[in-house]
Amino acid sequence: MAKTAILSDIHGNLEALQAVLQDAAAKQVERFFCLGDMIGYGPNPNECLDLCRDFQFCLLGNHENGVLFPTEGFNSQAERSMEWTRRQVLDESSAEWQRRWEFLNGLPRVVQCEGLMFVHGSPVGPLSDYVFPEDVGDKRRMERLFCLVPHVCLQGHTHLPGVFTQDRRFLTPDDLPEGFGLGEEKIMVNVGSVGQPRDGDPRASYLILEDRWLEFQRVAYDVETTREKVQAIPELGALMANRLLYAK
């Protein structure tokens, strides 16, 4: 299996994405998968889309879906961000807008690759279902999720990296400092967020997969530059800017 970087939830954060790509290149990663939400909340949606178009595959996230089809389910701040992002992506004065639009329209919700399942949300709701660490206490919910996991499911959406086991445990990256191998047991793996971590660590999060071995990666980036960009855009707002610092 080629050395693979698995990214999710970039959210228009160009500085974080560039730092991850540079880190992955230094680690001789051969290919890139993205699990959705390349855009939304962040100040550089088009630049992030253009970089991700070169990946082996990208999934449809709920924020890409919100640009394609105005949807309900976002809070007021997220909705303002979505409207602003939609205007940037669909700006017909850009020579690239048609290519971006076609790219978004072609994104799949689920990919099965080399015995692994890839979704943005969860096996139950690939686009928008959240699986939080505290869900391990809900036996029925976890059983329903794992019934749909063929072996290993990799996902994003919550911005909280870690591993869900079938016996209802959630293992954080700190619990797995050396990484972990893919055995016979079913697991769900959240790769965390490149552009807007919410686990208290502001560094970009992604995962490297090589020869059935996975390791969580954290990469520092220029948070202050991104924060200043976000603050300069009223539709994105101070909450999104400060969230980058506190990762909550």
Summary of the structure (lengths in Angstrom):
residues: 248
radius of gyration: 17.0
end to end distance: 34.3
largest distance: 52.7
contacts: 857
relative contact order: 0.19
helix: 35%
strand: 19%
